[in-house]
Amino acid sequence: MLFIVLSKVTIGSFQHIIPILCGVIGAVFVIRYANKSFSLKQKQKAIHYFGWFVSLTLIGFHVYRMLFDNYNFKTDLPLYLCSLLALLIPVFTYYRKYWMFEILVFWILGGTLQGVITPDIANGFPSFDYFRYWTVHLGLLSIIFYFIFVFKMKPTLRSVFKSFLALQVYVVLMVGVNHVLDANYFYLNEKPKSASLLDYFGEWPYYIMVGQLIIIPLFLMIYLPFLLLNKRMKSLSK
């Protein structure tokens, strides 16, 4: 009976709030410690190892599902945006290219953060799926904040449009994948079953069109704190 109660993940529940608090505390501690105690090489190695931890957690989950569960290629491949980012994140943490950061900062702060606020978890604590979900989502957010506050990377206005164009490439690819597999990756054919912001955008295909229309304003909102910070720093330097 206890497991049945814990398997229900609802917004605002302990299963929702506790991992977020742990993730925030952990990220703040690591960022402060890295800035205070790590050399540049140690900073680079630490985030790369953590990137592999996030990626291997996701890979391990999918291997486990393939071996011991009813894995469905139409619904279970790691092609949803956050899962795909988790697969690729070690590439970013290794090369640390600015153009990668320009894309990821908006995808993660605009998309992954929404997944943290409105979690879509098939099985709650203490399932592998539960730990996989929070490791991926909170891990991606921790990594991008690490690059902002440790490596001092900041997006520009041009980054907003680069990230938007890159997202359109991803959407086109997912349209092709969905057509071939008769799937619903990136929720292009149907909204997620759990509560999400898409619930306020109407039914298909209207929620897709509305979602596209608000992407650039959303990215601009994410960029605004960076813009204000840059202006403040310039004014202080005068």
JOWOSUL-V337451 format. One record per residue. N is the residue number from 1. PHI is phi in radians with two decimals (none if undefined). PSI is psi as a letter, one per 40 degrees, with the letter a starting at -180 (NA if undefined). BURIAL is 1 if it has 9 or more other ideal C-beta (glycine too) atoms within 8 Angstrom, else 0. Layout:
BEGIN
n={N	N}
phi={PHI	PHI}
psi={PSI	PSI}
burial={BURIAL	BURIAL}
END
This chain:
BEGIN
n={1	2	3	4	5	6	7	8	9	10	11	12	13	14	15	16	17	18	19	20	21	22	23	24	25	26	27	28	29	30	31	32	33	34	35	36	37	38	39	40	41	42	43	44	45	46	47	48	49	50	51	52	53	54	55	56	57	58	59	60	61	62	63	64	65	66	67	68	69	70	71	72	73	74	75	76	77	78	79	80	81	82	83	84	85	86	87	88	89	90	91	92	93	94	95	96	97	98	99	100	101	102	103	104	105	106	107	108	109	110	111	112	113	114	115	116	117	118	119	120	121	122	123	124	125	126	127	128	129	130	131	132	133	134	135	136	137	138	139	140	141	142	143	144	145	146	147	148	149	150	151	152	153	154	155	156	157	158	159	160	161	162	163	164	165	166	167	168	169	170	171	172	173	174	175	176	177	178	179	180	181	182	183	184	185	186	187	188	189	190	191	192	193	194	195	196	197	198	199	200	201	202	203	204	205	206	207	208	209	210	211	212	213	214	215	216	217	218	219	220	221	222	223	224	225	226	227	228	229	230	231	232	233	234	235	236	237	238}
phi={none	-1.08	-1.14	-1.09	-1.13	-1.23	-1.35	-1.59	-1.73	-2.13	-1.10	1.55	-1.36	-1.05	-1.13	-1.56	-1.38	-1.03	-1.08	-1.14	-1.06	-1.10	-1.14	-1.13	-1.08	-1.10	-1.14	-1.09	-1.09	-1.12	-1.10	-1.15	-1.16	-1.08	-1.15	-1.51	-2.08	-1.62	-1.33	-1.02	-1.13	-1.15	-1.06	-1.17	-1.14	-1.05	-1.28	-1.21	-1.09	-1.18	-1.04	-1.18	-1.06	-1.09	-1.15	-1.20	-1.08	-1.14	-1.08	-1.06	-1.09	-1.25	-1.10	-1.02	-1.10	-1.14	-1.44	-2.15	-2.34	-1.51	-1.29	-2.08	-1.19	-1.38	-2.23	-1.90	-1.11	-1.36	-1.94	-1.11	-0.93	-1.16	-1.16	-1.12	-1.10	-1.13	-1.16	-1.62	-1.06	-1.10	-1.12	-1.15	-1.19	-1.48	-1.49	0.94	-1.32	-1.15	-1.13	-1.18	-1.04	-0.98	-1.36	-1.21	-1.06	-1.44	-1.10	-1.33	-1.24	-1.56	-1.85	-1.10	-1.08	-1.14	-1.17	-1.31	-1.23	-2.16	-1.14	-2.09	-2.07	-1.15	-2.32	-1.52	-1.00	-1.87	-1.29	-1.05	-1.05	-1.09	-1.19	-1.06	-1.05	-1.30	-1.09	-1.18	-1.22	-1.23	-1.14	-1.08	-1.12	-1.08	-1.13	-1.19	-1.21	-1.07	-1.20	-1.27	-1.70	-1.79	-1.56	1.03	-1.41	-2.37	-1.34	-1.98	-1.07	-1.10	-1.07	-0.99	-1.35	-1.08	-1.14	-1.09	-1.14	-1.10	-1.14	-1.15	-1.09	-1.06	-1.05	-1.07	-1.09	-1.21	-1.06	-1.13	-1.09	-1.07	-1.16	-1.19	-1.67	0.95	-2.00	-2.44	-1.18	1.12	0.96	-1.43	-1.95	-2.83	-1.22	-1.10	-1.20	-1.39	-1.11	-2.73	-1.09	-1.12	-1.08	-1.62	-1.86	1.55	-1.55	-1.18	-1.64	-1.13	-1.15	-1.22	-1.14	-1.12	-1.02	-1.14	-1.18	-1.65	-1.09	-1.12	-1.00	-1.10	-1.10	-1.15	-1.11	-1.15	-1.29	-0.94	-1.05	-1.16	-1.09	-1.12	-1.14	-1.09	-1.11	-1.13	-1.14	-1.17	-1.17	-1.27	-1.39	-1.37}
psi={d	d	d	d	d	e	e	h	h	i	h	e	i	d	d	d	d	d	d	d	d	d	d	d	d	d	d	d	d	d	d	d	d	d	d	d	e	i	i	d	d	d	d	d	d	d	d	d	d	d	d	d	d	d	d	d	d	d	d	d	d	d	d	d	d	d	d	e	i	g	h	h	e	d	e	e	i	g	e	i	d	d	d	d	d	d	d	e	d	d	d	d	e	d	d	f	i	d	d	d	d	d	d	d	d	d	d	d	d	d	d	d	d	d	d	d	d	g	i	g	h	d	h	a	h	f	i	d	d	d	d	d	d	d	d	d	d	d	d	d	d	d	d	d	d	d	d	d	e	d	e	f	h	h	i	i	d	d	d	d	d	d	d	d	d	d	d	d	d	d	d	d	d	d	d	d	d	d	d	d	e	f	a	f	i	e	f	e	e	i	i	i	d	i	h	i	d	d	d	e	e	a	i	h	e	d	d	d	d	d	d	d	d	e	d	d	d	d	d	d	d	d	d	d	d	d	d	d	d	d	d	d	d	d	d	d	e	NA}
burial={0	0	0	0	0	1	1	1	1	0	0	0	1	0	1	1	1	0	1	1	0	0	1	0	0	1	1	0	0	1	1	0	1	1	1	0	0	1	0	0	0	1	1	1	0	1	1	1	0	1	1	1	1	1	1	0	1	1	1	0	1	1	0	1	1	0	0	0	0	0	0	0	0	0	0	0	0	1	1	0	1	1	1	1	1	1	1	1	1	1	0	1	1	0	0	1	0	0	0	1	1	1	1	1	1	1	1	1	1	1	1	1	1	1	1	1	0	1	1	1	1	0	0	1	0	0	1	0	1	1	1	1	1	1	1	1	1	1	1	1	1	1	1	1	1	1	1	1	0	1	0	0	1	0	1	0	0	0	1	1	1	1	1	1	0	1	1	0	0	1	1	0	0	1	1	0	1	1	0	0	0	0	1	1	1	1	1	1	0	0	1	0	0	0	0	1	0	1	0	0	1	0	0	0	0	1	1	1	0	1	1	0	0	0	1	1	0	1	1	1	0	1	1	0	0	1	1	0	1	1	0	0	0	0	0	0	0	0}
END
